[in-house]
Amino acid sequence: MKKTLLAEFTAREGAEDEVARLIRDYARTVREEEGNLAFDVYTKAANPRGYWIFEVYRDEDAFKTHLDAPYGALFNAALTPLIEEDASVLTFLDPLATHP
């Protein structure tokens, strides 16, 4: 079963350009992972410092591989002081069943 989630965070005022650079670089790397099916980065129309990242992985194992990648820890260490939250807020998603 696919692993789907939404990661959300808000860039601190004045850190917008650095956050955008970090997430663009990270997105390119994550999209190259064998088990990554989507890594789509959005900013909120009403608040361009607010980010939503829609992520889909082939399965739980692919997601665990993503979490264990060394570049993820480096990205999070660089991102954390630049965002308002303590870390990205993750919301895991399940598909709506189409049959009752």
C-alpha positions as CSV (number, residue, x, y, z in Angstrom):
1,M,0.0,0.0,0.0
2,K,1.3,3.5,-0.9
3,K,2.5,5.8,1.9
4,T,1.1,9.2,1.4
5,L,1.6,12.3,3.6
6,L,1.4,16.1,3.7
7,A,4.3,17.9,5.4
8,E,3.6,21.5,6.4
9,F,5.8,24.3,7.8
10,T,6.1,28.1,7.7
11,A,9.3,29.9,6.8
12,R,10.4,32.5,9.3
13,E,10.1,36.1,8.1
14,G,13.4,36.9,6.3
15,A,14.3,33.3,5.7
16,E,12.0,32.8,2.7
17,D,14.7,32.7,0.0
18,E,16.9,30.3,2.0
19,V,13.9,28.0,2.7
20,A,12.9,28.0,-1.0
21,R,16.5,27.1,-2.0
22,L,16.7,24.3,0.5
23,I,13.4,22.8,-0.4
24,R,14.1,23.0,-4.2
25,D,17.4,21.2,-3.8
26,Y,15.9,18.6,-1.4
27,A,12.9,18.0,-3.7
28,R,15.2,17.2,-6.6
29,T,17.1,14.6,-4.5
30,V,13.9,13.0,-3.0
31,R,12.3,12.7,-6.5
32,E,15.3,10.5,-7.5
33,E,14.6,7.9,-4.8
34,E,13.5,4.7,-6.3
35,G,10.5,4.4,-4.1
36,N,9.3,8.0,-4.4
37,L,6.2,8.5,-6.5
38,A,5.6,12.2,-5.8
39,F,7.2,15.1,-3.9
40,D,5.2,18.1,-4.9
41,V,6.0,21.4,-3.1
42,Y,3.4,24.2,-2.8
43,T,3.2,27.5,-1.0
44,K,-0.1,28.7,0.3
45,A,-1.8,31.3,-1.8
46,A,-2.9,33.3,1.3
47,N,0.6,33.0,3.0
48,P,3.6,32.4,0.6
49,R,5.8,31.6,3.7
50,G,3.5,28.6,4.3
51,Y,4.6,25.4,2.6
52,W,2.7,22.2,1.9
53,I,4.6,19.2,0.5
54,F,2.6,16.3,-0.9
55,E,4.6,13.1,-0.7
56,V,3.8,9.6,-2.0
57,Y,6.0,6.6,-1.6
58,R,5.6,3.2,-3.2
59,D,5.1,1.5,0.2
60,E,6.1,1.6,3.9
61,D,9.6,0.2,3.1
62,A,10.2,3.0,0.5
63,F,9.1,5.6,3.1
64,K,11.5,4.1,5.7
65,T,14.3,4.2,3.2
66,H,13.5,7.8,2.6
67,L,13.6,8.5,6.3
68,D,16.9,6.7,6.7
69,A,18.6,8.7,3.8
70,P,21.5,10.7,5.2
71,Y,20.6,13.8,3.2
72,G,17.2,14.0,5.0
73,A,18.9,14.6,8.4
74,L,21.1,17.3,6.8
75,F,18.0,18.9,5.2
76,N,16.1,18.9,8.5
77,A,19.0,20.3,10.5
78,A,19.3,23.2,8.0
79,L,15.6,23.8,7.8
80,T,14.6,23.7,11.5
81,P,16.1,27.1,12.5
82,L,14.5,28.7,9.4
83,I,10.9,27.7,10.2
84,E,8.4,28.8,12.8
85,E,7.5,25.3,13.9
86,D,9.8,23.0,15.8
87,A,9.8,20.6,12.8
88,S,7.7,19.9,9.8
89,V,4.1,18.9,10.8
90,L,3.3,15.6,9.1
91,T,-0.2,14.4,8.3
92,F,-0.5,10.9,7.0
93,L,-3.2,10.3,4.5
94,D,-5.3,7.3,3.5
95,P,-7.3,7.0,0.3
96,L,-11.0,7.2,0.5
97,A,-12.5,3.8,-0.2
98,T,-14.6,3.9,-3.3
99,H,-16.7,0.9,-2.3
100,P,-18.9,0.8,0.7
